[in-house]
Amino acid sequence: MYLTKEVKEEIFSKHGKSATDTGNSEGQIALFTFRINHLTEHLKNNRKDYNTERSLVKLVGKRRSLLDYLKKTDITRYRAIIAELGIRK
């Protein structure tokens, strides 16, 4: 499995406040980005996997809404997470 407990803890400790704080916006955005990158690679090999494509679109929408929330509440944290993850607007 590509997303183990250790990988999640690493993502949340690197981008969030701590490894156990899974509700932090930056941690969730980083986790969604990791999953989006994985699904994108999967779809490059399996073009006709429409269920995965639908899941990818839903994840991108969730990440976008979290980014919009972060931009609205704290622009400095928004700019930091965009620069750190390499997400473009």
C-alpha positions in Angstrom: 0.0 0.0 0.0 1.4 3.4 -0.9 0.0 5.4 2.0 1.1 3.7 5.3 0.7 5.1 8.8 4.4 6.1 8.8 4.1 8.0 5.6 1.1 9.9 7.0 2.9 10.7 10.2 5.9 12.0 8.2 3.7 14.2 6.1 1.8 15.7 9.1 5.0 16.2 11.1 6.7 17.9 8.2 3.9 20.2 7.0 1.6 20.3 10.1 2.1 21.3 13.7 2.8 17.7 14.9 2.5 14.1 13.7 -0.8 13.7 15.6 -2.4 17.0 14.5 -4.3 15.6 11.5 -6.8 18.5 11.4 -4.3 21.2 10.4 -5.0 22.7 7.0 -1.4 22.6 5.9 -1.1 18.9 6.8 -4.3 18.0 5.0 -3.3 20.0 1.9 0.1 18.1 1.9 -1.7 14.8 2.3 -4.0 15.6 -0.6 -1.1 16.6 -2.8 0.7 13.3 -2.0 -2.4 11.4 -3.0 -3.1 13.5 -6.1 0.5 12.9 -7.3 0.1 9.1 -6.8 -3.2 9.0 -8.6 -1.8 11.1 -11.5 1.0 8.5 -12.0 -1.5 5.7 -11.8 -3.7 7.3 -14.5 -0.7 7.8 -16.8 -0.4 4.0 -17.1 -4.2 3.2 -16.9 -5.9 5.8 -19.1 -9.3 4.1 -18.9 -9.6 3.9 -15.2 -12.5 6.3 -14.8 -13.2 5.6 -11.2 -9.7 6.7 -10.3 -10.1 9.7 -12.5 -13.3 10.7 -10.6 -11.5 10.3 -7.3 -8.7 12.5 -8.5 -11.1 15.2 -9.5 -12.8 15.1 -6.1 -9.4 15.3 -4.3 -8.4 18.3 -6.4 -11.6 20.0 -5.4 -11.1 19.2 -1.7 -7.6 20.6 -1.9 -8.8 23.7 -3.7 -11.4 24.4 -1.1 -8.9 24.0 1.7 -6.5 26.3 -0.2 -9.3 28.9 -0.6 -10.1 28.7 3.1 -6.4 29.2 4.0 -6.1 32.1 1.6 -9.1 33.8 3.1 -8.0 33.3 6.7 -4.2 33.6 6.7 -2.5 34.7 3.4 1.1 34.1 4.8 0.4 30.5 5.6 -1.2 30.1 2.2 1.8 31.5 0.4 4.2 29.3 2.5 2.3 26.0 1.7 2.1 26.9 -2.0 5.8 27.6 -2.2 6.7 24.5 -0.1 4.6 22.0 -2.1 5.2 23.6 -5.5 1.4 24.0 -6.2 0.6 26.5 -8.9 -2.6 28.5 -8.9 
